[in-house]
Amino acid sequence: MLISGVPTALRRPFDGAGRAAAFLVAGGLIQTGALVVMAVPWLNGGPTRALSCLAAVLVPAGVLAAACPVLTRAQRARFQGRLGVEIPVTGHSWSWRQLGYHLAAGPLIALAGVLTLLLWAAAGIAATVYVWIWALPVETRLAYFGYTTQAAYCTAAGVAGLYGAAWLSGVLVRLDTRVATARLGPSRAELLEMRVEEVTESRAGVLDAADAERRRIERDLHDGAQQRLVSMAVNLGLAKVTLKDLPDDARHVIDEAHREAKEAIAELSSLVRGLHPAVLEDRGLDAALSGIAERTPLPVGLTVDLPVRPAPAVEAVAYFVVSEALANVVKHARAGRADVRVAARAGILLVVVTDDGVGGADPAGGTGLAGLAKRVASVDGTFSISSPAGGPTVVTVELPCAP
């Protein structure tokens, strides 16, 4: 290269200058079509009447509006191919922001790019003037005495022009990138919508992964540790029955181990049901809630109306809502009865738990209601509670019911 022998500090302004120039050339070519469309009505003197002038402005603008999707794709391809800058695709085929770029910002930047390219050409010719001079015949050079001084000034001006053209090219590339990203890409509102969709999808994936992990842990505990405890309890029970001649101390140890094994089995069973009950996965929400109602030490009325089975994550949240709500009734409400109603209506899974207790339940009072509200919010559900002093307490949960 011609500047390969130039020190690095002097060559740095030209880094990427060729790519920037090619980018400006491509932009000028794309905008040429738009400029031609806008200029056609004004050829041969242009219209003279007011309506004709208005039509000369509006008709080309309408043509460019129709061609806006094509021009936008061409510009996106230019940024991607020449700079590696990807402008996200919007949800609309065209918008006023895009049309504004093609009618105003794009042509102005393209015009500045053409002038910059002309500066590149003029500066390049001036900087290499000695090459052109020495290409002339000797008698021609001798006829212009003092040409070397003029050529030196011209060369200096050309070199300065090259640095200026390189700087201008970089400025125009950065300006065009900023304007095009703002006008051809998504608006701030669209970016926020896209971000919300990404976060929603990511959260849904996390919830599904967490639900799958809970199921795996439940299966491992049920098929592994729980079965070993059951086997141990059976063996201890057999030892109590068959080993009659043991000392009292040994029999006492076996009795104590047998009792603790049964208690551990009960606790582990409760833990397994809390993680993810197998009946919920196998038979659905109705059967799982029926099991909760049977285990609750007070009468529980249960009504379940689900034409279609909900998504597993939503189903699990509904199960834990009822389980925790009934546990709170037993612990705090001093109620004589509770009622649970679960129904799917218009894409919403409605869960209502009512008791006839003393009321006064407060989500901030450490009764587990705050955690329950967070669990409901994890699937974009709503949680509300009405619990006046003296009762009744009504917990209402609405969950998005996607099958």
N, C-alpha and C positions, 0 to 999 in steps of 0.2 A: 504494500500500500504506500501511497505517497507520503503519509504522515507516520509511517512506522518508525522513522528515525527521530521523530519529535519526542521530547521528554514527556513522561506520563502526565505531569501536571498541566502541560499545554494541550495534551490530547484528550483530557477528561471531558471537556465540554462537548466533544464530538461523539462520546459514547452513546450509542443508540440513535445517533442522528439519522442514519440511513433508514432505520425502521420507522422513525418519526416522519421522515419525508415520504416514504411509501404510504404511510397511513394518511397523510394529508392529500396525496395524489388520489388515493381511493375515495376519500371523502369528496374531493372536487368532482370526480367522475359521477358519483351518485347524485350530488346536488345539481349537476349540470342539467339533468332531465327535468328537475323541478323548476330550475330557473328558466328553461326553455318554455315550459308550460305557462309560467307566469308572464313571460315576455311576448308570447305570440300575439295576444290581442293588441299590443302596443306597437307592432311593426307597421311600417308605412304611415307613420304619423299618429296612429292610434285613434280611438273614438273622440268625438268632440262634444257630444251631448251628455247630459248628466246621467240619464238612464243607461246609455251605452258605456260610460265610464264605470258605473256601478256593476254592470254585467261583466265588463272586462276584468273586474276584480273578483267578483263572486264566482263566476264560472270556472276560472282556473283554480280558485280555492276549493271548489267542489270536486274538481278532477283530482286534486292532490289529496283531498279527504278520502276519496274512493281508493286512491292508490296508497293511502297511508299504511295499511298492513304490509304491503310489498316493500315500501321504503323502510319501514321499521325493521323488517327482517334483514334487509340488505345492510342497514347500519349495525344491527347486532352482529351479523356475520363479519363485518369489517372490524369491529372492536375485538371479537373473539379471535379472528384469524391474524390480525396485525399486532395486537397488543396482548392477547390472552386474557382480556377483560370480558367477563361474562355478564351481560345485562339480563336480569331475570325477566321472564315472560310474564306479562300481566294477564288478568282474567278477561280483558276486553280486546277485541280486534283492533280497535283504535280508540283514542281519547283526544280531548282537546289539548292535553299536554303534549301528546305526540305530534299533533298537527302543528302546534306552535313551534316545535323544534324544526319540523320540515319547512315551515314557512318563514321563520325568522332566524332562530339561533343557528340552525344548520347552514343556511346560505351565507350568513355573515362570517361564520367560522371558516367556511369553505373559501370565501373571498379572501379572508386574511391568509389562508393557507396558500392560495394561488400567488398572492403578493410575496409571501415568504419563499415560495419556490422560485419566483423570478429573482428574488434577492440572492438565493443560492446560485442561480445560473450566472447573474451579473458578477457576483463576488468571485465565483470560480474562474470566470474569464479574466477578471482584473488580477486575481492572484497569480495567474499563470501567464501574464502578459509577456514575460521574457521568452516563453516558449513560442508565442505567436510572432514576436519580433524576430527571433533568430530563424524563424521559418521563411522570413522575407529575403529577397536577394540582397547581397552586400551593398550594391550601389544605392538601393532604396534606404538602407539604414544609414549610409554615409550622407545621404541627402538631407537627413533630419538630424542635424548636429544637436547634441544635448538630449537625445531621446532616452539615454540611460537614467538621467535624473528623473524625468517624467515617469519612466517605467517603474522606478523605485517607489515613487509616491503612489502610483497606481497599484503596485503590488501590496504595499502596506494597507491601502484602503480596501483592497480585495480580501486580505487576511482578516482585517477587522470586520468586513461584511460577512465572512464565513462564520466567525464567532457569533456575530449578531444573528445570523440565520439559524445557527444551531440553537441559540438561546430561545429565539422566537418559536422554533419548531417545538421545543419542549413545553413552552408556555401554552401554545395552542393545543397540543396533545392533552395536557392536563386539563385545560379549560373545556375542551370538547368531551373528555371523559366525564368530568363532573356534571356538565349540563346534560349530556345524553343519559347518564345514569339517573338523573333526577327527572328527566322528561320522558324517556323511552321505557324506563323501568317502572316497577310498581310505585304507587304513591305511598306516603307514610301510613295512611289507613290500611292500604292493601298489605304493606309489609307487616303491620301489626296483626292483621287477620291471618296471614301466612304463619306468623310466629305462634299465634294462638293455636292454629291447627297443628303445628309441629309439636307444641308442648302438650296438647291434648292427646295426640297419637303416642307421644313418648310416655305420658303418664299411663295411658291405657296399656301400653306394653309392660310398664313396670308393675301395674296392678295384676296383669295376667301372669307375669313371671312370679310375683309374690304368692298369688293364689296357687299356682302350680307347685311352688316350693312348699307351701303349707300342706298340700295334698301328699307330696312325697314324704314329708316328715310324719304325717299322720299314718301313712302306710307302713313306714319303717317302724314306728312305735307300736302299731297294732300287730304287725306280723313278726316283729323282733322282740323288743323288750317286754311287751305285754304277754306274749306267748311264753316267754321264759319264766316270767313271774307266775303265770298260771300253772306251769309245769312244776315249779318249785312249791307252790302252795299245795298242789295235789300230792306231791311226794311227802311234804310235811304232814298232811292230813293222814296219809297212809301210815306214816311212821307213828302217829299218835294212836292209831287203831291197832296196828299189828305188834308194836313193841311194848308188851305189857310189863316186862320185868325190868324196865329202866328205873334208875334212881329218881327220886322226886325232883332233884335239882335238874337233871337232864330232861325229864318230862316238862318241867316248867320252862326250860329254854326252848324246847320244841313248840310248846303252846304259844309262847311269846313270839317266836319266829313265824308261826303259822298266822297269828293275828296280824302281825305287821305286814306279811306278804299280802294278805287279803286287803288291808288298808291301802297298800301301795298299788294294788290292782285297781281299786276303786278310784284312787287319785289319778292314776295314769289314764283310766277310761274317761274321767272327766276332762283331763287335759287333751286327750285325743279328740273328744267331741268339740272342745273349744277351738282346736286348730282347724279342723274341717271334718265334720262327721261323715262317715262313709255313706250313711243313709241319704244324705243330701245329694251326693253325687250319683248314687245308684237309683234312687226313687223320687227325688225331687223335693221341692220345698214343702208340699203338703205333708208328706210322710215325716220329714225331719221336724216340722213344727208340732206334729202330733206327738212325737217322742218327747219334746220339751214340755208340752202340756201335761202329759202323763207323769213326768218326773217332778213337776211343780207341786209342792205340798199345800195347795189350795185349789178349789175348783176353777178351771180355766175353760171358757167358751171359745172355740176356734172355728172361724169361717174362712175358707180359702177358695177364691174364684180366679183361677188362672187358665184361660183358654190355651195359651201358648207358654211354654217354659221360658223364663227369662235367661239372660246371659249368665254364665257361671259366677262372674264377679258380683253382679247385682244380686243374684240369688244368695250368695254367701253373705253379703251385707244385710239383706233382709233377715236371714237366719240369725245373725248375731244381734241385730236390733231387737228382735223378739226375745232372744235368750237373755240379753243384758237387761232389758226392760222388766221381764218377769223376775229376774234375780233381784232387781231393785225393789220390786213390789214386795217380795218375800222378806227382804232385809229391813226395809224402811217404812213401808206404807201402812202396816198393820191392817191389811185389807182382808175381807172375807171372800172376795171373788175378783177375778180378772177376765177380761174379754180381749181376744185378738181377732182382728179382721184384716185379711190380705186380699187385695183385688187389683186387677189390671184394667185400667181405663185410659183410652186415648194415648197409648204410648207411655203411660206412667204406672209404676207399681206402687200402690198405696198400701201402707202398713200403719194400722191404728191399734194401739195397746191402751186399754182403759182398765182402771181399777177403782174400787169403792173405798179406798183407804182414807187416811187423814189429810192427804194433800201436802202442800208446802214444799214440793220437790224443787230444788234449785240446781241448775247445771253447774253453778260455781261452788256448790256445797260438797264436792268430793264424792258424789254418788255414782260416778262413772258416766253421767250424762254428757259431760263435755267431750270425753273420748268417743262416745257414741256419735255425737254430732260431727266430729272430725272424720270418723269412719264413713258416715253418710256423705260428707262433702267430698270424699276421695273419688266418688263416682258421679259427681255433679248432682247429688241429691240435696233435698232440703229437709231440715229437722226443726220441729217446733214442739213445745210442750206447754200445756195448760194445767196448772196445779194450784188452785186457790186453797187457802187454809180451810180445812174441813172436807176437802175433796169435791168431786172426783179428780183424779189425775188422768190426763189424756196425752199420750205421746203419738205424734203424727209425723210420718216420714213419707216423702215422695221420692221415688228413684226412677231414673230413665229406664224404661222397660224395653230394651232392645233384645230380640230373641237371639 
